[in-house]
Amino acid sequence: MTRFAKRTSASLLVAAAALAATTLVTGCGALVVGTAIVGGAMIATDRRTSGAQVDDEVIELKANGRIGETFPNGDIVRINTTSYNRMVLLTGEVPTEADKTTAEQVVARIENVVSVVNELSVGPPNSFNERTKAAFITSKVKASLVDAKDLFANSIKVVTHRGVVYLMGRVTEREANRAAEIARGVSGVVKVVKVFEILSEAELANSAARTGAKPASAP
């Protein structure tokens, strides 16, 4: 391998690592997920194991890459992938029903993917203004969940597409209903879809024992 090829490969690896945003820091017990260091108090609110958190980041990276290869025309296809505890949510727009099915099949074949929730819309891609509005709604929903004293906001992932808010996470029935109630109260939200993994109180307690995450207390 030439020096240029080695340097190029190294650059690609660095870029992939940055995109995955997943780094295990040995010796300090911290896990970097996204842009936040998950450790101490932060890890206590994430009900996934550290392995599941890493898998989710890798799944999203691989899904984006394979979707890009399958649908190279980004002007007519826009697909967003969100993975939580190895369950993948697809949102965005594709031209045809066949494309919608193909996207789901591509993602379902990725290693460690347990299930795919296909919420792709058939039609033209959203405009920049529409995407900006969706991002703003997501930020408002997240802020409202943080303000709630009977929920751990960091255990809930929020995705918005065309005014529809999708909520993901490992929660009890009470927490799922409470989070949905809060999201519905945010201006601009058209509909709330719960894509939760529902746990019983006993399952949550067992999960907390394994991951160190604490269950939220009812008001």
HUZI-V498183 format. One line per field, one symbol per residue. ss: DSSP state (A for helix, B for strand, O for the rest). psi: psi as a letter, one per 40 degrees, with the letter a starting at -180 (. if undefined). burial: + if it has 24 or more other C-alpha atoms within 12 Angstrom, else -. A space follows every 10 residues. Layout:
ss=???
psi=???
burial=???
//
This chain:
ss=OOAAAAAAAA AAAAAAAAAA OBBBBOOOOB BBBOOBBBOO OOAAAOOOOA AAAAAAAAAA AAAAAAAAAA OOOOOOOBBB BBBBOOBBBB BBBBOOAAAA AAAAAAAAOO OOOOBBBBOO BBOOOOOAAA AAAAAAAAAA AAAAAAAOOO OOAAABBBBB BOOBBBBBBB BBAAAAAAAA AAAAOOOOOO BBBBBBBBBO AAAAAAAAAA AOOOOOOOO
psi=hidddddddd dddddddddd fhhhhidefi hhhbeihhib dddeeheiid dddddddddd dddddddddd gegedehhhh hhhhfehhhh iaiididddd ddddddddeh hehdihhhfi ihaiiiiddd dddddddddd dddddddhee ihdeehhhhh hfehhhhiih iidddddddd ddddehhehd ihhhfihhii dddddddddd eeihiiii.
burial=---------- ---------+ +++------- +++----+-- -+++++++++ -+++++++++ +++++++--- +-----++++ ++++++++++ +++++---++ --++-+++-+ -++-++++++ +---++---- ---+++++++ +++++----- ++++++++++ ++++++++++ ++--++-+++ ++++-+-++- +++++++--- ---+--++-- +-++++---
//
